[in-house]
């Protein structure tokens, strides 16, 4: 599943600390991989941060969601906002992958 949550800018340091903690733990954001972006370049209302991650492991997702929801101002994106943000994130990932391919292609 794909998870997208929004936070106010004022919690950026707390959010970054959570996302980068325990980078070698099997159940950490750092190990799983995540995207942290400002909301406006993703086509959303400005002034927020968006965290995106994906996993099929329900136990892991429940743990990570509990940690995210402990950060003040955490809100899940609406369906329409998720679609908008996902298009932008996936397009960026695809462009990065194709650029990397041309380097070694």
Biotite code that builds the C-alpha atoms (Angstrom):
import biotite.structure as struc

atoms = struc.array([
    struc.Atom([0.000, 0.000, 0.000], chain_id="A", res_id=1, res_name="UNK", atom_name="CA", element="C"),
    struc.Atom([0.957, 3.607, -0.492], chain_id="A", res_id=2, res_name="UNK", atom_name="CA", element="C"),
    struc.Atom([0.773, 6.033, 2.419], chain_id="A", res_id=3, res_name="UNK", atom_name="CA", element="C"),
    struc.Atom([0.740, 9.834, 2.209], chain_id="A", res_id=4, res_name="UNK", atom_name="CA", element="C"),
    struc.Atom([0.561, 12.102, 5.244], chain_id="A", res_id=5, res_name="UNK", atom_name="CA", element="C"),
    struc.Atom([0.801, 15.854, 5.618], chain_id="A", res_id=6, res_name="UNK", atom_name="CA", element="C"),
    struc.Atom([2.411, 17.931, 8.370], chain_id="A", res_id=7, res_name="UNK", atom_name="CA", element="C"),
    struc.Atom([2.762, 21.617, 9.112], chain_id="A", res_id=8, res_name="UNK", atom_name="CA", element="C"),
    struc.Atom([6.216, 23.069, 8.405], chain_id="A", res_id=9, res_name="UNK", atom_name="CA", element="C"),
    struc.Atom([6.757, 23.875, 12.087], chain_id="A", res_id=10, res_name="UNK", atom_name="CA", element="C"),
    struc.Atom([7.324, 20.178, 12.926], chain_id="A", res_id=11, res_name="UNK", atom_name="CA", element="C"),
    struc.Atom([10.012, 19.659, 10.270], chain_id="A", res_id=12, res_name="UNK", atom_name="CA", element="C"),
    struc.Atom([12.864, 18.956, 12.706], chain_id="A", res_id=13, res_name="UNK", atom_name="CA", element="C"),
    struc.Atom([10.806, 16.481, 14.734], chain_id="A", res_id=14, res_name="UNK", atom_name="CA", element="C"),
    struc.Atom([9.610, 14.785, 11.551], chain_id="A", res_id=15, res_name="UNK", atom_name="CA", element="C"),
    struc.Atom([13.118, 14.526, 10.071], chain_id="A", res_id=16, res_name="UNK", atom_name="CA", element="C"),
    struc.Atom([14.417, 13.081, 13.347], chain_id="A", res_id=17, res_name="UNK", atom_name="CA", element="C"),
    struc.Atom([11.716, 10.395, 13.248], chain_id="A", res_id=18, res_name="UNK", atom_name="CA", element="C"),
    struc.Atom([12.330, 9.526, 9.606], chain_id="A", res_id=19, res_name="UNK", atom_name="CA", element="C"),
    struc.Atom([16.096, 9.181, 9.982], chain_id="A", res_id=20, res_name="UNK", atom_name="CA", element="C"),
    struc.Atom([16.271, 7.448, 13.376], chain_id="A", res_id=21, res_name="UNK", atom_name="CA", element="C"),
    struc.Atom([17.608, 3.879, 13.597], chain_id="A", res_id=22, res_name="UNK", atom_name="CA", element="C"),
    struc.Atom([18.664, 3.654, 9.933], chain_id="A", res_id=23, res_name="UNK", atom_name="CA", element="C"),
    struc.Atom([19.760, 0.025, 10.291], chain_id="A", res_id=24, res_name="UNK", atom_name="CA", element="C"),
    struc.Atom([16.665, -1.266, 12.085], chain_id="A", res_id=25, res_name="UNK", atom_name="CA", element="C"),
    struc.Atom([14.478, -3.496, 9.922], chain_id="A", res_id=26, res_name="UNK", atom_name="CA", element="C"),
    struc.Atom([11.370, -1.576, 10.983], chain_id="A", res_id=27, res_name="UNK", atom_name="CA", element="C"),
    struc.Atom([12.561, 1.986, 10.355], chain_id="A", res_id=28, res_name="UNK", atom_name="CA", element="C"),
    struc.Atom([11.613, 4.579, 7.771], chain_id="A", res_id=29, res_name="UNK", atom_name="CA", element="C"),
    struc.Atom([15.263, 4.915, 6.811], chain_id="A", res_id=30, res_name="UNK", atom_name="CA", element="C"),
    struc.Atom([15.513, 1.202, 6.000], chain_id="A", res_id=31, res_name="UNK", atom_name="CA", element="C"),
    struc.Atom([12.162, 1.033, 4.197], chain_id="A", res_id=32, res_name="UNK", atom_name="CA", element="C"),
    struc.Atom([12.624, 4.216, 2.208], chain_id="A", res_id=33, res_name="UNK", atom_name="CA", element="C"),
    struc.Atom([10.422, 7.279, 2.157], chain_id="A", res_id=34, res_name="UNK", atom_name="CA", element="C"),
    struc.Atom([9.912, 10.575, 0.369], chain_id="A", res_id=35, res_name="UNK", atom_name="CA", element="C"),
    struc.Atom([9.711, 13.865, 2.288], chain_id="A", res_id=36, res_name="UNK", atom_name="CA", element="C"),
    struc.Atom([8.655, 16.797, 0.118], chain_id="A", res_id=37, res_name="UNK", atom_name="CA", element="C"),
    struc.Atom([7.162, 20.225, 0.444], chain_id="A", res_id=38, res_name="UNK", atom_name="CA", element="C"),
    struc.Atom([3.512, 20.187, -0.543], chain_id="A", res_id=39, res_name="UNK", atom_name="CA", element="C"),
    struc.Atom([3.419, 22.981, -3.142], chain_id="A", res_id=40, res_name="UNK", atom_name="CA", element="C"),
    struc.Atom([5.731, 21.322, -5.749], chain_id="A", res_id=41, res_name="UNK", atom_name="CA", element="C"),
    struc.Atom([3.495, 18.244, -5.484], chain_id="A", res_id=42, res_name="UNK", atom_name="CA", element="C"),
    struc.Atom([0.510, 20.284, -6.662], chain_id="A", res_id=43, res_name="UNK", atom_name="CA", element="C"),
    struc.Atom([-0.987, 20.737, -3.191], chain_id="A", res_id=44, res_name="UNK", atom_name="CA", element="C"),
    struc.Atom([-1.621, 23.745, -0.974], chain_id="A", res_id=45, res_name="UNK", atom_name="CA", element="C"),
    struc.Atom([1.690, 25.243, 0.157], chain_id="A", res_id=46, res_name="UNK", atom_name="CA", element="C"),
    struc.Atom([3.088, 25.449, 3.669], chain_id="A", res_id=47, res_name="UNK", atom_name="CA", element="C"),
    struc.Atom([3.090, 21.752, 4.467], chain_id="A", res_id=48, res_name="UNK", atom_name="CA", element="C"),
    struc.Atom([5.405, 18.756, 4.298], chain_id="A", res_id=49, res_name="UNK", atom_name="CA", element="C"),
    struc.Atom([4.300, 15.458, 2.784], chain_id="A", res_id=50, res_name="UNK", atom_name="CA", element="C"),
    struc.Atom([5.663, 12.055, 3.763], chain_id="A", res_id=51, res_name="UNK", atom_name="CA", element="C"),
    struc.Atom([5.217, 9.164, 1.345], chain_id="A", res_id=52, res_name="UNK", atom_name="CA", element="C"),
    struc.Atom([6.162, 5.541, 1.836], chain_id="A", res_id=53, res_name="UNK", atom_name="CA", element="C"),
    struc.Atom([4.946, 2.201, 0.573], chain_id="A", res_id=54, res_name="UNK", atom_name="CA", element="C"),
    struc.Atom([4.935, -1.303, 1.975], chain_id="A", res_id=55, res_name="UNK", atom_name="CA", element="C"),
    struc.Atom([2.842, -4.452, 1.780], chain_id="A", res_id=56, res_name="UNK", atom_name="CA", element="C"),
    struc.Atom([3.899, -5.485, 5.301], chain_id="A", res_id=57, res_name="UNK", atom_name="CA", element="C"),
    struc.Atom([0.860, -4.679, 7.462], chain_id="A", res_id=58, res_name="UNK", atom_name="CA", element="C"),
    struc.Atom([2.719, -5.060, 10.763], chain_id="A", res_id=59, res_name="UNK", atom_name="CA", element="C"),
    struc.Atom([5.442, -2.663, 9.603], chain_id="A", res_id=60, res_name="UNK", atom_name="CA", element="C"),
    struc.Atom([2.956, -0.142, 8.223], chain_id="A", res_id=61, res_name="UNK", atom_name="CA", element="C"),
    struc.Atom([0.986, -0.140, 11.487], chain_id="A", res_id=62, res_name="UNK", atom_name="CA", element="C"),
    struc.Atom([4.156, 0.555, 13.483], chain_id="A", res_id=63, res_name="UNK", atom_name="CA", element="C"),
    struc.Atom([5.326, 3.328, 11.173], chain_id="A", res_id=64, res_name="UNK", atom_name="CA", element="C"),
    struc.Atom([1.875, 4.917, 11.013], chain_id="A", res_id=65, res_name="UNK", atom_name="CA", element="C"),
    struc.Atom([1.687, 4.976, 14.808], chain_id="A", res_id=66, res_name="UNK", atom_name="CA", element="C"),
    struc.Atom([5.038, 6.796, 14.897], chain_id="A", res_id=67, res_name="UNK", atom_name="CA", element="C"),
    struc.Atom([3.921, 9.296, 12.250], chain_id="A", res_id=68, res_name="UNK", atom_name="CA", element="C"),
    struc.Atom([0.616, 9.975, 13.966], chain_id="A", res_id=69, res_name="UNK", atom_name="CA", element="C"),
    struc.Atom([2.482, 10.809, 17.179], chain_id="A", res_id=70, res_name="UNK", atom_name="CA", element="C"),
    struc.Atom([3.966, 13.854, 15.423], chain_id="A", res_id=71, res_name="UNK", atom_name="CA", element="C"),
    struc.Atom([1.753, 16.931, 15.922], chain_id="A", res_id=72, res_name="UNK", atom_name="CA", element="C"),
    struc.Atom([-0.291, 18.150, 12.918], chain_id="A", res_id=73, res_name="UNK", atom_name="CA", element="C"),
    struc.Atom([-0.232, 14.731, 11.194], chain_id="A", res_id=74, res_name="UNK", atom_name="CA", element="C"),
    struc.Atom([-3.136, 14.323, 8.789], chain_id="A", res_id=75, res_name="UNK", atom_name="CA", element="C"),
    struc.Atom([-3.735, 11.794, 6.038], chain_id="A", res_id=76, res_name="UNK", atom_name="CA", element="C"),
    struc.Atom([-4.151, 13.293, 2.579], chain_id="A", res_id=77, res_name="UNK", atom_name="CA", element="C"),
    struc.Atom([-7.585, 13.151, 0.970], chain_id="A", res_id=78, res_name="UNK", atom_name="CA", element="C"),
    struc.Atom([-8.058, 10.790, -1.956], chain_id="A", res_id=79, res_name="UNK", atom_name="CA", element="C"),
    struc.Atom([-7.864, 13.619, -4.518], chain_id="A", res_id=80, res_name="UNK", atom_name="CA", element="C"),
    struc.Atom([-4.727, 15.081, -2.908], chain_id="A", res_id=81, res_name="UNK", atom_name="CA", element="C"),
    struc.Atom([-3.154, 11.601, -2.751], chain_id="A", res_id=82, res_name="UNK", atom_name="CA", element="C"),
    struc.Atom([-3.678, 11.128, -6.471], chain_id="A", res_id=83, res_name="UNK", atom_name="CA", element="C"),
    struc.Atom([-2.194, 14.548, -7.265], chain_id="A", res_id=84, res_name="UNK", atom_name="CA", element="C"),
    struc.Atom([0.841, 14.026, -5.032], chain_id="A", res_id=85, res_name="UNK", atom_name="CA", element="C"),
    struc.Atom([1.417, 10.441, -6.204], chain_id="A", res_id=86, res_name="UNK", atom_name="CA", element="C"),
    struc.Atom([1.458, 11.491, -9.868], chain_id="A", res_id=87, res_name="UNK", atom_name="CA", element="C"),
    struc.Atom([4.150, 14.033, -9.088], chain_id="A", res_id=88, res_name="UNK", atom_name="CA", element="C"),
    struc.Atom([6.241, 11.702, -6.905], chain_id="A", res_id=89, res_name="UNK", atom_name="CA", element="C"),
    struc.Atom([6.025, 8.777, -9.333], chain_id="A", res_id=90, res_name="UNK", atom_name="CA", element="C"),
    struc.Atom([6.880, 11.001, -12.306], chain_id="A", res_id=91, res_name="UNK", atom_name="CA", element="C"),
    struc.Atom([9.940, 12.282, -10.450], chain_id="A", res_id=92, res_name="UNK", atom_name="CA", element="C"),
    struc.Atom([11.022, 8.725, -9.552], chain_id="A", res_id=93, res_name="UNK", atom_name="CA", element="C"),
    struc.Atom([10.548, 7.628, -13.162], chain_id="A", res_id=94, res_name="UNK", atom_name="CA", element="C"),
    struc.Atom([12.576, 10.573, -14.476], chain_id="A", res_id=95, res_name="UNK", atom_name="CA", element="C"),
    struc.Atom([15.351, 9.826, -12.005], chain_id="A", res_id=96, res_name="UNK", atom_name="CA", element="C"),
    struc.Atom([15.400, 6.148, -12.987], chain_id="A", res_id=97, res_name="UNK", atom_name="CA", element="C"),
    struc.Atom([15.483, 6.916, -16.711], chain_id="A", res_id=98, res_name="UNK", atom_name="CA", element="C"),
    struc.Atom([18.259, 9.462, -16.186], chain_id="A", res_id=99, res_name="UNK", atom_name="CA", element="C"),
    struc.Atom([20.251, 6.885, -14.257], chain_id="A", res_id=100, res_name="UNK", atom_name="CA", element="C"),
    struc.Atom([19.666, 4.397, -17.076], chain_id="A", res_id=101, res_name="UNK", atom_name="CA", element="C"),
    struc.Atom([21.098, 6.744, -19.684], chain_id="A", res_id=102, res_name="UNK", atom_name="CA", element="C"),
    struc.Atom([24.257, 7.155, -17.640], chain_id="A", res_id=103, res_name="UNK", atom_name="CA", element="C"),
    struc.Atom([24.901, 3.402, -17.575], chain_id="A", res_id=104, res_name="UNK", atom_name="CA", element="C"),
    struc.Atom([22.739, 2.387, -20.571], chain_id="A", res_id=105, res_name="UNK", atom_name="CA", element="C"),
])
